[in-house]
Every structure is written in structure tokens, then in C-alpha cells.
Amino acid sequence: MSNSSKLGLQQVLQVCTVVRDIQKAVESYWEFGIGPWSIYTFEPPELTNTSLHGKPARYSMKLAIAMIGNVMWELIEPLEGPSTYKDFLERKGEGLHHVLLAVDNFEDSIAKCERRGIRILMQGDWKGMTYAYLDTEKELGAILEIFKPLDWVPPKPDETYPASS
């Protein structure tokens, strides 16, 4: 592959596991020393411009984020609507769903993927951040996620685990 067709990857930012019950999951991970967790709900009206397999789709999810060094561990529980998370749970059960990578240029990376025949599985916008899951499971054994802007900072969480004192 020529340099002009590469995605301009900068670093691994996150690994994500899809779970059926986020509360049970954060408790289990906490027992292993992973946490504390910031928990968010991604749903309309803050979650916009959502699509699944290139078609508009309305979905929502609950997610929890914990930092391990410079890498984020994310847990996602699908809520309403069709999603790549629900598809994954049906096909494989709970487990590693995707890896989030920083890229030089979001739009350029999407265009390079499209030229290679790699489609966007799911995408959306949430509170100033745009994300896209790339259908790279066949080529890489995992789904890749990219987002913009790179300097985006998550808002205050809906809740934390363990609860803040």
C-alpha cells in the first residue's frame, strides 16, 4: 500500500468491549482494578446524524470510560434501535468490539477507506464530536473507529463508578 492510501494513524486511544449490562461490567472491571468509570448516555437529541450501514438509523447506547495510562478502556451497552453493538452481541456475545485510533485527517481517512472498498459500519455526532466505525473486521480482525476533532474533551459524565464522594 502506498503512503497516499494509508490512514495517517497517530496512536491507539481506546479499546472497547461491548457488554449486555454496563452496571455489572463496571463492577467486574473495578474488581480487577480498572476504573474509576465515567458513564454517559448517547441518545437523541444530543446524538445526531446517526447511520448504520450507510442508511439513517436512530439508536442509543450507554458507555463507560476508564483511563489506563494514556489509553481509554470503553464499555458499551446498546440501548434502543439497531446498532453495530447489537449485531456484535448477537454474533459473538460480549467482547472486544473496536479500537479507536487517532488519524491525521478524519475526512481524508474516510475517503481513503472508501477507495479501498472499506465502508462505514456506523457513525454519528455527539456533543461536538463525530465518530465513524470502519468495517475492517475482515481485513484486521477488529473494527476500527476514528473521530474528530482530535482535541475533543468529553463533557461531565452522567454518573461515575464508584460513585464520587
C-alpha positions in Angstrom: 0.0 0.0 0.0 1.4 3.4 -0.9 1.7 6.1 1.7 -1.0 8.1 -0.1 -3.5 5.3 0.7 -2.6 4.8 4.3 -4.9 6.3 7.0 -2.4 8.6 8.7 -2.7 6.7 12.1 -1.2 8.6 15.0 -1.9 6.4 18.1 -4.2 4.0 19.8 -6.6 5.9 22.0 -9.1 3.3 23.2 -10.1 -0.3 23.3 -13.8 -1.0 23.6 -15.8 -4.0 24.9 -19.5 -4.4 24.2 -21.5 -5.6 27.2 -25.1 -6.6 27.9 -25.2 -4.8 31.3 -22.9 -1.8 31.9 -23.5 -1.7 35.7 -22.4 -5.3 36.1 -19.5 -4.7 33.8 -18.1 -1.7 35.6 -18.4 -3.6 38.9 -16.5 -6.5 37.4 -13.7 -4.4 35.9 -13.4 -2.4 39.1 -12.6 -5.7 40.9 -9.7 -6.0 38.5 -8.5 -2.5 39.4 -9.8 -0.9 36.2 -11.6 2.4 36.9 -12.9 4.7 38.1 -15.5 4.9 35.4 -17.2 7.9 33.8 -20.6 6.9 32.5 -22.5 8.6 29.6 -25.7 8.0 27.7 -25.5 8.7 24.0 -29.1 9.4 22.8 -31.1 11.9 20.8 -31.4 14.9 20.9 -27.6 15.1 21.6 -26.8 12.1 19.4 -27.4 13.2 15.8 -26.6 12.4 12.2 -26.7 8.7 13.0 -26.5 5.9 10.4 -25.9 2.2 10.2 -24.6 0.6 7.0 -25.0 3.8 5.2 -28.7 4.4 6.0 -30.1 6.7 8.6 -30.7 4.9 11.8 -31.8 6.0 15.2 -30.0 4.3 18.1 -28.7 4.9 21.6 -26.1 3.4 23.9 -24.7 3.8 27.4 -21.0 3.8 27.7 -18.4 3.9 30.5 -14.8 5.1 30.1 -11.8 4.5 32.4 -8.2 5.5 31.7 -5.4 3.0 31.9 -2.3 5.1 31.5 -2.8 7.0 28.2 -5.3 4.5 26.8 -9.1 4.7 27.4 -11.0 1.5 28.1 -14.6 1.8 27.0 -17.6 -0.4 27.8 -20.7 0.0 25.6 -24.2 -1.3 26.3 -26.6 -0.9 23.4 -30.0 0.6 24.3 -32.6 1.5 21.7 -32.5 0.9 17.9 -30.3 -1.2 15.6 -26.6 -0.8 16.0 -23.2 -2.4 15.3 -23.1 -3.2 19.1 -26.3 -5.2 19.0 -25.1 -7.0 15.8 -21.9 -7.9 17.6 -23.6 -9.2 20.7 -25.8 -11.4 18.5 -22.9 -12.8 16.5 -20.2 -13.1 19.2 -21.6 -12.2 22.6 -19.7 -9.8 24.9 -16.2 -9.0 23.9 -13.7 -6.7 22.3 -15.6 -4.7 19.7 -13.3 -2.0 18.3 -10.1 0.0 18.7 -10.2 3.8 18.5 -7.3 5.4 16.5 -6.2 9.0 16.2 -5.8 9.9 12.5 -4.2 13.0 10.8 -7.4 13.9 9.0 -10.9 12.4 9.6 -12.4 13.2 6.1 -9.2 12.1 4.3 -9.2 8.8 6.2 -12.8 8.1 5.3 -12.1 8.8 1.7 -9.1 6.5 1.6 -11.2 3.7 3.2 -14.0 4.2 0.6 -11.5 4.0 -2.2 -10.3 0.7 -0.8 -13.9 -0.6 -0.5 -14.0 -0.3 3.3 -17.4 1.1 4.3 -18.6 2.9 7.4 -20.5 0.5 9.6 -22.0 3.1 11.9 -21.5 6.8 12.6 -22.9 9.8 14.4 -22.3 13.1 16.1 -22.4 13.6 19.9 -21.9 16.9 21.7 -19.3 18.3 19.2 -17.6 15.0 18.3 -18.1 13.0 15.1 -17.2 9.3 15.1 -17.2 6.5 12.5 -16.7 2.8 12.8 -14.9 1.3 9.8 -15.7 -2.2 8.5 -12.2 -3.6 8.9 -13.1 -6.8 10.8 -12.4 -9.0 7.7 -9.0 -7.4 7.0 -7.8 -6.7 10.5 -9.9 -9.0 12.8 -11.3 -5.9 14.5 -13.4 -2.8 13.8 -11.5 0.5 13.7 -13.1 3.7 15.0 -11.9 7.2 14.1 -13.2 10.6 15.3 -12.9 14.3 15.1 -11.9 16.8 16.3 -8.8 15.2 17.8 -8.7 17.8 20.7 -12.4 17.0 21.7 -12.8 16.6 25.5 -15.7 14.6 26.9 -18.3 16.6 28.9 -19.0 15.9 32.6 -20.3 12.3 33.0 -23.9 11.5 33.8 -22.6 9.4 36.7 -19.4 7.7 37.9 -18.5 4.3 39.3 -17.7 4.0 42.1 -19.9 7.0 43.0 -18.0 10.2 43.7 -18.0 11.2 47.4 
